[in-house]
Structures are given as C-alpha cells and as structure tokens.
Amino acid sequence: MLIMKCPKCSKYIKSALLAEIQTIVCEHCGAEVAVNNVLVSSNGFTFDRQDLLKRFFRYRKLLDEVIDENNSMAENGRSSAESKKSIKQFLTILQGMMTGARDNFRLQFSTPFRVEVCYGKNACSCNFYNLSMEGARVEVPGSNPLPKVREEIALEFSLPGDESVIFVTGQVCWTEKAKEAQHAKHNVGIKFYPLKSADRAVLWQYISTSASEELL
C-alpha cells in the first residue's frame, strides 16, 4: 500500500494510486494536496518509495532468493514451524515492497473478467488476471498457441457496468506456457500502446474507483 503524510492535517493518506496522480483529496481533512514524499507500507514496515526505487534490483534479487528459500523449506520436513513462519513473513514484506515500487496500480480480479484477444492468426476468449492503465496480464486457453514475446496483440472488452467497448492494442512483453494439466492456461503479460483519450478516461475511472473500494 502507498501512503503519504497530509501537509495540512499530518495524518496519513492511503491510496494505491499515489504513484500515478499529481494531487489527492485527504481522506481525513478534505483538503486537496500535492502528492509528495510517498511511502510504501508493507506488513507493518514503512519504506521511502524513492529510496526503494534506487535499490529496486537489489531487493528484486533478494525476493527471488527468499522465494527459493521458502520453497526449499516447504519441501524440507526438518524445518521448524517457527522458521517457516518467519520466512513467509519476510516474503510477504518483500512482495509488498515490490508492489509499491510499481508505477501503476494493478487491479486484481477474483472472478473471471472476459476479454477477446487476437494475435497473429489466432483469436480467442480469455480472462484478465490483472489490469492497469499501462497493461494487463491475460490468461489464454492452453489449447491456443502461446503468443510470442514482442508480438502485437489486440484486446476488446467492456468494463463492468459500462456497455461501451474498449479496443486496445499492445505488445507481448512476457509469457508463461500452460502446464500439462487439463484446462491449464497460458499467462501473457501485455504492454499497451497509447490509449485513445476517451478509452483512457473510462479505464481510469474504473481502476481508480476499484482501488478506492479496496480500502473500504
């Protein structure tokens, strides 16, 4: 979670969108203030976001090492319950830090959110795993060919509660091939090309409203 101290009332403002906006209305005193000195709050710990960005790759490497250690301990029956708990807590903190370092809030979907996808000669119905102003992670049926990295891809979808259709194009930036299990899906990371101003406004309204609702 991203937070900042309100310069008017000195209370902390919480918003997942602080990295994307210039001003915000304080949830405590109602004043509109400039976004500045953003902090990352993760599992009881607080970090300066700018300092975190300067050391991003160091923390990213540390996160990978902790993930490996957590997996190793899970497979090791001799690891104590206390050790497993500690490594999971450390992992949660690091994951929260990495989330706070992102330039765009990623809206996660707990229920399937359909999107029509077209790449190369392939067209299929997929699900959004997450969605931001700059891109998305899409789950593609494993029966379809795996998109190629840097391949152009088109998406067409309607946001919940809005009948208008949004059409965006982008580029595949990473892929994860579906496992052999039945009904497995490919995971595909997409970076959007610049959105039309009308589509951008509609998407921002939906994402910003959803981000605010997550705090309730």
C-alpha positions as CSV (number, residue, x, y, z in Angstrom):
1,M,0.0,0.0,0.0
2,L,1.2,3.6,-0.8
3,I,0.8,6.3,1.9
4,M,1.8,9.9,2.4
5,K,1.5,12.4,5.2
6,C,-1.0,15.1,4.5
7,P,0.7,18.5,4.8
8,K,-2.4,20.1,6.2
9,C,-3.5,17.7,9.0
10,S,-0.4,15.5,9.3
11,K,-2.5,12.3,9.1
12,Y,-1.6,9.6,6.6
13,I,-3.4,9.4,3.3
14,K,-3.7,5.8,1.9
15,S,-4.2,5.2,-1.8
16,A,-2.8,2.6,-4.3
17,L,-2.8,5.3,-6.9
18,L,-0.3,7.7,-5.4
19,A,2.4,6.8,-7.9
20,E,0.0,7.9,-10.8
21,I,-1.6,11.1,-9.7
22,Q,-0.3,14.7,-9.0
23,T,-2.9,15.7,-6.4
24,I,-5.2,13.9,-4.0
25,V,-8.0,14.9,-1.6
26,C,-7.1,14.0,2.0
27,E,-9.5,11.4,3.4
28,H,-9.2,13.0,6.8
29,C,-9.4,16.8,6.4
30,G,-10.8,17.0,2.9
31,A,-8.0,19.3,1.6
32,E,-6.7,18.8,-1.9
33,V,-2.9,18.4,-1.6
34,A,0.0,17.8,-3.9
35,V,1.3,14.2,-3.9
36,N,4.8,14.2,-2.4
37,N,7.1,12.0,-0.3
38,V,5.3,8.8,-1.0
39,L,6.0,5.9,1.3
40,V,5.4,2.1,0.9
41,S,3.7,0.4,3.8
42,S,4.1,-3.4,3.9
43,N,3.1,-5.7,6.7
44,G,3.8,-3.2,9.4
45,F,7.0,-1.8,7.8
46,T,7.4,1.5,6.0
47,F,9.9,2.4,3.3
48,D,10.6,5.6,1.4
49,R,9.5,4.9,-2.2
50,Q,12.3,6.8,-3.9
51,D,14.9,5.0,-1.8
52,L,13.2,1.7,-2.7
53,L,13.4,2.6,-6.4
54,K,17.1,3.3,-6.2
55,R,17.7,-0.1,-4.7
56,F,15.0,-1.9,-6.7
57,F,17.2,-4.6,-8.4
58,R,18.9,-5.4,-5.1
59,Y,15.5,-6.0,-3.4
60,R,14.3,-7.9,-6.5
61,K,17.3,-10.3,-6.2
62,L,16.6,-10.7,-2.5
63,L,13.0,-11.5,-3.2
64,D,14.0,-14.2,-5.6
65,E,16.4,-15.7,-3.1
66,V,13.7,-15.7,-0.4
67,I,11.2,-17.3,-2.7
68,D,13.7,-20.1,-3.4
69,E,14.4,-20.5,0.4
70,N,10.7,-20.6,1.2
71,N,10.1,-23.3,-1.4
72,S,13.1,-25.3,-0.1
73,M,11.8,-25.1,3.5
74,A,8.4,-26.2,2.4
75,E,9.9,-29.4,1.0
76,N,12.2,-29.9,4.0
77,G,10.3,-31.8,6.7
78,R,13.1,-30.9,9.2
79,S,12.4,-27.1,9.0
80,S,10.7,-25.9,12.2
81,A,7.3,-24.3,12.1
82,E,8.8,-21.1,13.5
83,S,11.4,-20.9,10.7
84,K,8.7,-21.4,8.1
85,K,6.5,-18.7,9.6
86,S,9.4,-16.2,9.7
87,I,10.4,-16.8,6.1
88,K,6.8,-16.4,5.0
89,Q,6.5,-13.1,6.9
90,F,9.7,-11.8,5.3
91,L,8.4,-12.9,1.9
92,T,5.2,-11.0,2.4
93,I,7.1,-7.8,3.3
94,L,9.3,-8.0,0.2
95,Q,6.3,-8.7,-2.1
96,G,4.6,-5.7,-0.6
97,M,7.7,-3.6,-1.3
98,M,7.9,-4.7,-4.9
99,T,4.2,-3.9,-5.4
100,G,4.7,-0.4,-4.0
101,A,7.6,0.2,-6.4
102,R,5.4,-0.2,-9.5
103,D,4.5,2.9,-11.4
104,N,0.9,1.7,-12.0
105,F,-1.7,0.1,-9.7
106,R,-2.6,-3.4,-10.9
107,L,-6.3,-4.3,-10.3
108,Q,-6.6,-8.0,-9.5
109,F,-9.7,-9.9,-10.4
110,S,-11.0,-12.6,-8.1
111,T,-13.7,-13.7,-10.6
112,P,-13.3,-14.2,-14.4
113,F,-13.3,-11.0,-16.4
114,R,-13.7,-11.8,-20.1
115,V,-11.6,-10.2,-22.8
116,E,-11.5,-11.0,-26.5
117,V,-7.9,-11.4,-27.7
118,C,-6.4,-11.5,-31.2
119,Y,-2.7,-12.2,-32.1
120,G,-1.3,-13.4,-35.4
121,K,-3.9,-15.6,-36.9
122,N,-5.4,-16.6,-33.5
123,A,-8.5,-15.2,-31.9
124,C,-9.9,-16.4,-28.6
125,S,-11.9,-15.5,-25.4
126,C,-9.6,-15.1,-22.4
127,N,-9.7,-13.8,-18.9
128,F,-8.0,-10.8,-17.4
129,Y,-5.8,-11.8,-14.4
130,N,-5.0,-8.1,-13.7
131,L,-5.4,-4.8,-15.4
132,S,-3.6,-1.4,-15.1
133,M,-3.5,1.9,-17.1
134,E,-0.4,0.7,-18.9
135,G,-1.0,-3.0,-19.5
136,A,-2.5,-6.3,-18.4
137,R,-1.9,-9.9,-17.6
138,V,-4.2,-12.2,-19.6
139,E,-4.9,-15.9,-19.2
140,V,-5.1,-17.5,-22.6
141,P,-6.6,-21.0,-23.1
142,G,-3.8,-23.6,-23.2
143,S,-5.3,-25.1,-26.4
144,N,-4.2,-22.0,-28.2
145,P,-0.7,-21.3,-29.4
146,L,1.5,-19.4,-26.9
147,P,1.9,-15.8,-28.1
148,K,5.4,-14.7,-29.0
149,V,7.3,-12.1,-26.9
150,R,7.2,-8.7,-28.8
151,E,4.3,-9.9,-30.9
152,E,1.5,-7.4,-31.4
153,I,-1.8,-8.3,-29.7
154,A,-5.3,-6.7,-29.7
155,L,-7.8,-6.8,-26.9
156,E,-11.5,-5.9,-26.9
157,F,-13.6,-5.7,-23.7
158,S,-16.3,-3.9,-21.8
159,L,-15.9,-2.9,-18.2
160,P,-18.4,-4.0,-15.6
161,G,-21.4,-1.6,-15.5
162,D,-20.4,0.0,-18.8
163,E,-21.7,-1.2,-22.2
164,S,-19.2,0.7,-24.3
165,V,-16.5,-1.4,-25.9
166,I,-12.8,-0.7,-25.3
167,F,-10.4,-1.7,-28.1
168,V,-6.7,-1.6,-27.3
169,T,-3.5,-2.9,-28.9
170,G,-0.2,-3.6,-27.4
171,Q,2.9,-5.8,-27.3
172,V,3.5,-9.1,-25.6
173,C,6.3,-8.5,-23.0
174,W,6.4,-11.9,-21.3
175,T,4.8,-15.3,-21.5
176,E,4.4,-18.3,-19.2
177,K,3.4,-21.5,-21.0
178,A,0.5,-23.6,-19.7
179,K,1.3,-26.7,-17.7
180,E,0.2,-30.1,-18.9
181,A,-2.8,-30.2,-16.5
182,Q,-6.3,-30.2,-18.1
183,H,-7.8,-26.7,-18.6
184,A,-4.4,-25.1,-17.9
185,K,-3.9,-21.6,-19.3
186,H,-1.0,-19.6,-20.7
187,N,-0.2,-16.4,-18.8
188,V,0.7,-13.4,-21.0
189,G,1.9,-10.0,-19.9
190,I,0.9,-7.2,-22.2
191,K,2.2,-3.6,-22.5
192,F,-0.5,-1.3,-24.0
193,Y,0.2,1.1,-26.9
194,P,-1.1,4.7,-26.1
195,L,-4.8,4.6,-25.4
196,K,-7.4,6.8,-27.0
197,S,-8.3,9.7,-24.7
198,A,-11.9,8.5,-24.3
199,D,-10.9,4.9,-23.5
200,R,-8.2,6.1,-21.1
201,A,-10.7,8.3,-19.2
202,V,-13.2,5.3,-18.9
203,L,-10.4,2.9,-17.8
204,W,-9.0,5.4,-15.3
205,Q,-12.5,6.0,-13.8
206,Y,-13.0,2.2,-13.3
207,I,-9.5,1.4,-11.9
208,S,-9.4,4.4,-9.6
209,T,-12.9,3.7,-8.2
210,S,-12.0,0.0,-7.7
211,A,-8.7,1.0,-6.0
212,S,-10.7,3.2,-3.6
213,E,-13.2,0.4,-2.8
214,E,-10.4,-1.9,-1.9
215,L,-9.7,0.3,1.1
216,L,-13.2,0.1,2.5
